[in-house]
């Protein structure tokens, strides 16, 4: 009977209960700490993913130059007659410890036409104004910002791609890509449908290539997500993957066409899908 239990036995039972409770708390804390540590390690040391050949090839062409490829460019009305139709208008390389590290080359389309003028204004608002914002920022963590570009001429078509990387403190690095494909003869921008027509491509074949590359990368990303890694998750049902919705594309070396999904344009990620169509 409990009332007849010796006082010493009651004390021992109470001590045992306290010990068990303490052990339980320690176990719970240990599990929580282990989970926190694992998550932090996943964030600090993500797995090295080998970039596919399309991305490697695309990144290799950013040389901050106009590549005319031997095509004769017709006489154009330029802003600066002694300059090429694309050249570096603003180059800055500056580092202030603890504040920012900037290395940028901003291009200008040197054509005195309203369409080209509008493109130049957009480039300035996206890439150049960011430099001013960084330099005046009161953010405590260092900001790393780079901009580079490449431009190619294929017959009467000029294509310009600008790639930027942005690292703000502890946030994930962003890779931002903006492209412009310009008909030198008509002084108009070219959309993806016209580009497919110029290249005499089968639209369903191009769609198939988009589905293949994005689908494979989505599966790879999902396998990492399942392991607990934080990576960009693609939504394969998104309308942006329809070929006619493609906004970022580049007509580059030897007539190669690249369709580009730069997810860092809208999110804090460096993930890219590059679909080369040759």
LUMVEX-575404 format. One record per residue: x negated, z, y negated of N, C-alpha, C in turn; residue in one letter. Coordinates in steps of 0.2 Angstrom, whole numbers, plus 5000, padded with zeros to 4 digits. Example, Ala and Ser with C-alpha at 12.3 -4.5 7.8 and 13.67 -1.06 7.14 Angstrom:
BEGIN
493450395028493850395022493450395016a/493650355011493250365005493650395000s/
***
This chain:
BEGIN
499650005006500050005000499650004994x/499849964989499449964983499350034979x/499850074980499750134976499250184980x/499150164986498750204990498050174990x/497950114987497250084987496750124983x/496150134986495650174982495550144976x/495350184971495150164964494550114964x/494050124968493450084969493650014971x/494150014976494349944979494649904974x/495149944970495449904964494949884959x/494449914958493949894953493549834955x/493449834962493049784965493449714965x/494149724966494549664966494549634959x/494649684954494649664947494049624945x/493449654947492849614946492749554949x/493049544956492949484959493449434955x/494049454953494449404950494049374943x/493749424940493449404933492849354935x/492449374940491949324942492149254944x/492749254948493049194950493249154944x/493549184939493849154933493249124929x/492649164928492049144925491749084928x/491749084935491449034939491848964937x/492548974938492948924936492848894929x/492848934924492748914918492048874917x/491548904920490848864920490948794923x/491248794929491348734932491748674928x/492248704925492648654920492148634915x/491848674912491348664906490848614908x/490548624914490048584917490348514918x/490948504921491248444922491348404915x/491548444910491648404904491048384901x/490548424901489848404898489548344902x/489648344909489448284913489748224910x/490448224909490848174907490548144900x/490548194896490248174889489548144889x/489148174893488448144894488448074896x/488848064902488948004905489147944900x/489747964896489947924891489447904886x/489147954883488547944878488047904881x/487847904887487347864890487547794891x/488247784892488447714893488447684886x/488647724881488647694874487947684872x/487447724873486747714871486347664875x/486547654882486147614886486647564890x/486947524886487447474890486947434894x/487247404899486947364904486647294901x/486047274903485847214900486247154904x/486547114899486947064902486646994900x/486446954905486146894904486546844901x/486346824895486746774891486846704895x/487346674895487446604898487046554894x/486946504897486546444894486846424888x/487546414887487846394881487646434875x/487646494876487546544870486746534869x/486346534874485646534872485446464868x/485746414871485646344868485846344860x/486446374859486746374853486346414848x/486146474850485746524846485046494844x/484846444848484146424847484146364841x/484746344839484746284834484746314827x/484746384826484846404819484146404816x/483946354812483246354810483246344802x/483846364799483946364791483746294788x/483946244792483746174789484346124790x/484346074787484746014788484345964793x/484645954798484345904804484745844803x/484445794800484745724799484745684805x/484345694810484345664817484245584816x/483945564810483745494809484345454806x/484945484805485445444802485345434795x/485545384792485545364785486145394782x/486045434777486545464773486645424767x/487345404766487545364761487345394754x/487345364749487245384742487845434740x/487645494739488145544737488045574730x/488545594727488445624720488245694722x/487645714720487445784722487445834715x/487445894716487345944711486545934709x/486145934714485445934713485145874716x/484945824713484745754716484045764720x/483645814718483045824722483045864728x/483745884730483845924736484245894741x/484145914747484545884753485245904752x/485745874756486445884755486645954758x/486145984762486246054763485546094762x/485446144759484846174758484946254756x/484446294757484446364756484546374748x/485046404746485146414739484946484737x/485046534742484846604740484446634746x/483846654745483446684751483246754749x/483446804753483246874751482946904757x/482446944756482146984762481947054758x/482347104760482247164756482447224761x/481947274761482147334765482047394760x/482547444760482447504757482547564763x/482047594764482147644770482747694769x/483047694775483647734775484347714772x/484247654768484847624765485047554768x/484547504768484747444770484147404772x/484247354776483647304778484047234778x/483847194773484247134772483747074773x/483947024777483546964778484046904779x/484146864773484646814773484446754770x/484746704772484646634769485346604769x/485546594763486246574761486246494760x/486546454763486546384762487046364757x/486946304754487346264749487446194751x/488146174752488246104753488146074746x/487646024745487445994739487845934738x/488445934738488945874736489445894731x/489445854726489845864720490545834721x/490945874725491545854727491945914728x/492645914727493045974727493046014733x/493045974739493046004745492446044747x/491846014745491246044746491146104741x/491446094735491346154731491746214733x/492346204736492746254739492446284745x/492046244749491646274755491146324752x/490746294747490246334744490546404741x/491046404738491346464736491546514741x/491846484747491946524753491346554756x/490846514756490246544759489946604755x/489946594748489746644743490146704744x/490846704745491246754745491146794752x/491046764757490946794764490246824765x/489746784763489046804765488646834759x/488746804753488346824747488546894744x/489246894744489546954741489347014745x/489347004752489147064756488447094754x/488047054752487347084750487447124744x/487847104739487947154734488347214736x/488747214740489147274743488647314746x/488247294750487747334754487247364749x/487047334744486547364739486847414735x/487547414734487847464730488247514734x/488147504741488547554745488247624745x/488647674745488447744746488447774753x/488447724758488447744765487747774766x/487847834770487247874771486747834777x/487047804781486747774787486447704785x/485847684787485547614786486047554788x/486047504784486447444785485847394786x/485947354792485547294793485947234793x/485747184789486147124788485647064788x/485847014792485446954792485946894792x/485746834789486146774788485646714790x/485846674794485446614795485946554797x/485746494796486146434797485846374800x/486246334802485946264804486446214802x/486246154801486646094799486446034802x/486845994804486645934808487145874805x/486845814805487145754803487245714809x/487845694811487945644816488345584813x/488045524812488345474808488545494802x/489245494800489545504794489745584794x/489545624799489845684799489345744798x/489445784794489045844792489345904795x/488945944799489246004802488746064800x/489046114798488646174796488946234799x/488446274802488646334805488146394802x/488546444801488146504798488346564802x/487746594804487746654809487546714805x/487846774805487746834802487746894807x/487246934807487347004811487347054806x/487747104807487847164803487847224807x/487447274806487447334809487447394804x/488047434804488147484799488147554803x/487647584802487547654805487647654812x/488047694814488247704822488747654824x/489047614820489547564823489147514827x/489547484831489247424835489047364831x/488547334833488347274829488847214829x/488947184823489447124823489047064823x/489247014826488946944825489546904822x/489446874816489946834813489746764812x/490146714814489946644814490546604810x/490346564805490846524802490546454802x/490946404803490746334804491146294799x/490846234797491246184793490946114795x/491446074797491346004799491645954794x/491245914791491345884784491245804785x/491745764784491645694784491345674777x/490745644777490445624771490745564768x/491045524772491345464769492045474766x/492445524769493045534765493045604761x/492545634762492445704758493045754760x/493145754767493745794769493445834775x/493745894776493545934782493845904788x/493545914794493845884800494045944804x/494645934807494945984812494745964819x/494946014824494746004831495045944834x/495645924832495945874835495645804833x/495445804827495045744824494345744828x/494045794829493445804832493445774839x/493945794842494045774849494145694850x/494545674845494645594844494045564843x/493645584838492945554837492545554843x/492545604847492045614852492345574859x/493045554858493345514863493445564869x/493645624868493645674873494345684876x/494445704882495045714885495245784883x/495845794880496045864878496145914883x/496345884889496545934894495845954898x/495345914898494645924900494345984896x/494445974889494146024885494546094886x/495146084887495546154888495246184894x/495146144899494946174906494246204905x/493846174901493146204899493246274896x/493646274891493846334887494046394892x/494546374896494846424901494246444906x/493846404908493346424913492846474910x/492546454904492046494901492346564899x/492946564896493246624893493446664899x/493746634904493946674910493346704914x/492846674915492246704918491946764914x/491946754907491646804903492146864903x/492846854903493346904903493246944910x/493146914915493046944922492446994922x/491946964919491247004918491347064914x/491747054908491847114904492347164907x/492847144911493247184914492947234920x/492447204923492047234928491647294925x/491447284919491047334915491547384912x/492047364910492547414908492747464913x/492847434919493047474925492547524927x/491847514925491347554926491247604921x/491647604915491647644910491247624904x/491047564904490647534898491147514893x/490947524886491347504881491147424879x/491547384881491347314879492047274876x/491947224873492547184870492947154876x/493647174876494047144881494447084878x/494447034882494746974880495446974882x/495946944878496646934880496746864881x/496746844888496746774889497446744888x/497946774886498546744884498546734877x/498046754873498046744866498046664864x/498446654859498546584857497946544855x/497446584853496846564850496446524855x/496546534861496246494867496546424868x/497046404865497246344865496846294861x/496646244864496146194861496346174854x/496946164853497246144846497146194841x/497046264843497046314839496246334837x/495846294840495146314839494946304832x/494646354828494546344821493746344820x/493346374825492646374824492346324829x/492046264827491746224831491146184827x/490646164831490046134828489846074831x/489746024827489545954830488745954829x/488345964834487645974833487145924836x/486645954839486045904841486345854846x/486145794845486245734849487045734851x/487445744846488145744847488445794851x/488145844852488445904856488945934852x/489545954855490045994852490046064855x/490046114851490146174853490846204850x/491246234855491846274852491646344853x/491746384847491446454846492046504846x/491946554850492346614849491946674847x/491846684840491446744838491946804837x/491946844841492446904841492246954836x/491546954833491346994828491646974821x/491946914821492246894814492846944812x/493146974817493647014816493647084819x/493047094823493047164827492247184826x/492147244828491447274828491147254835x/490947194836490647174842490147114841x/489747104846489247044845489446994851x/490047004854490246964859490346894857x/490146844861490246774859490446734865x/490946694864491046634870490846574866x/490446534869490246474867490346424872x/490746374871490946314875490646254873x/490046234877489746164875490146114878x/490246064874490545994876490145944875x/489845914880489345864878489545794881x/
***
